[in-house]
Amino acid sequence: MGMSVGSESTHEDEGMVDINTTPLIDVMLVLLIMLIITIPLQTHSVALDLPQGDPPPSTEIPKVVTLAIDFDNSLSWNGEPIGDEGSLLAHLQEAAAQPDQPEMHIHPNRLADYKTVAHVLADAQRLGITKLGIVGQDQFMEGQ
């Protein structure tokens, strides 16, 4: 297998200098097969509990509270201006304490600061408001 180039003296005593890679390849294949076997199978399914059937339509109209955030970061609760943080917290606590919590629609102006909107959302979540949504997003669409 080995070939001597450039040396004219060939002795039978000289050893072969090439590494036999066959055992290394065999070991690597065995390790690769063991790795493939021991890796757990990944499942890409997600278990969801979906409702069964068609629920009857709701006969009662939900109570809706609108919290508007204007371009100058002023707040209004159902059209009434809110002057400070304490009155906002009082309104939110009152809404959260009701047994049938009203839906809260937050309507931020396009020019309102993100900090103000995030602060209102954090306060509502911290005080236990669960029915919360942001409305009026059509103003943020391009071309309008």
C-alpha positions in Angstrom: 0.0 0.0 0.0 2.8 2.4 0.8 4.9 3.7 -1.9 8.4 5.0 -1.4 9.2 8.0 -3.6 12.6 9.5 -3.9 14.4 6.9 -2.0 16.2 4.3 -3.9 17.1 2.1 -1.0 14.3 -0.1 0.0 14.6 -2.3 3.0 12.1 -4.8 4.1 12.6 -3.6 7.7 11.1 -0.2 7.2 7.6 0.2 8.6 4.7 1.7 6.9 4.0 5.3 7.9 0.4 5.6 6.8 -2.4 5.5 9.5 -5.0 2.8 9.0 -8.2 4.9 9.2 -10.6 1.9 8.8 -11.0 1.3 12.6 -11.5 5.1 13.2 -14.3 5.1 10.6 -15.9 2.1 12.1 -15.9 3.7 15.6 -17.3 6.9 14.2 -20.2 5.0 12.5 -21.0 3.1 15.6 -21.1 6.4 17.6 -23.3 8.0 15.0 -25.7 5.1 15.1 -25.8 5.2 18.9 -26.5 8.9 18.9 -29.3 8.6 16.4 -30.9 5.8 18.4 -30.7 7.6 21.8 -32.0 11.0 20.6 -35.7 11.1 21.6 -38.2 11.6 18.8 -39.5 15.1 18.6 -43.3 15.5 18.4 -44.6 18.5 16.7 -48.2 18.2 17.9 -49.8 20.6 20.4 -52.6 19.4 22.6 -55.5 21.9 22.5 -58.8 21.6 24.3 -61.3 22.9 21.7 -64.9 23.6 22.5 -67.4 21.0 21.2 -70.5 22.1 19.3 -72.0 25.5 18.8 -72.6 27.5 22.0 -75.9 29.3 22.1 -75.6 33.0 21.3 -75.3 35.3 24.3 -78.5 37.2 25.0 -77.0 39.8 27.3 -75.0 42.7 26.0 -71.6 42.9 27.8 -70.8 46.2 29.6 -68.0 48.0 27.8 -65.7 50.6 29.3 -63.7 52.7 26.9 -60.3 54.1 28.1 -59.0 56.6 25.6 -55.4 57.8 25.5 -55.2 61.1 23.5 -52.3 62.5 21.5 -51.1 64.5 24.5 -51.2 61.3 26.7 -54.3 62.5 28.6 -56.7 59.7 29.6 -60.5 59.6 29.5 -62.7 57.0 31.0 -66.0 56.6 29.0 -65.5 60.2 27.8 -64.8 61.7 31.2 -61.2 63.1 31.6 -59.0 61.4 34.2 -56.7 63.9 35.9 -54.2 61.8 37.7 -52.8 58.3 38.3 -54.9 57.8 41.5 -58.2 58.3 39.8 -57.2 55.9 37.0 -56.3 53.3 39.6 -59.6 53.9 41.4 -61.5 53.3 38.1 -59.5 50.2 37.4 -60.0 48.8 40.9 -63.7 49.5 40.7 -64.0 47.7 37.3 -61.9 44.7 38.5 -64.0 44.3 41.7 -67.3 43.8 39.9 -68.4 40.2 39.8 -69.2 40.4 36.0 -66.2 42.3 34.9 -66.8 44.8 32.0 -64.9 44.6 28.8 -62.2 47.3 28.7 -61.5 48.8 25.3 -58.3 50.8 25.3 -58.2 53.3 22.4 -54.8 54.8 22.0 -54.2 57.7 19.7 -51.6 57.3 17.0 -49.4 60.0 18.5 -49.7 58.8 22.1 -46.5 57.7 23.8 -45.8 54.0 24.0 -44.7 54.4 27.6 -48.2 55.7 28.6 -50.0 52.9 26.8 -47.7 50.3 28.3 -48.2 51.8 31.8 -52.0 51.7 31.5 -51.9 48.1 30.3 -49.6 47.1 33.1 -51.8 48.8 35.7 -54.9 47.0 34.3 -53.2 43.7 34.4 -51.8 44.2 37.9 -55.2 45.1 39.3 -56.9 42.1 37.8 -58.6 43.2 34.6 -59.0 40.1 32.5 -61.3 41.3 29.6 -58.9 43.8 27.9 -58.5 44.8 24.3 -56.9 47.5 22.2 -59.3 49.0 19.6 -58.9 51.5 16.8 -55.9 49.9 15.2 -57.1 50.9 11.7 -55.4 54.3 12.3 -52.0 52.6 12.3 -52.4 51.1 8.9 -50.3 52.5 6.1 -52.0 54.7 3.5 -54.6 56.2 5.7 
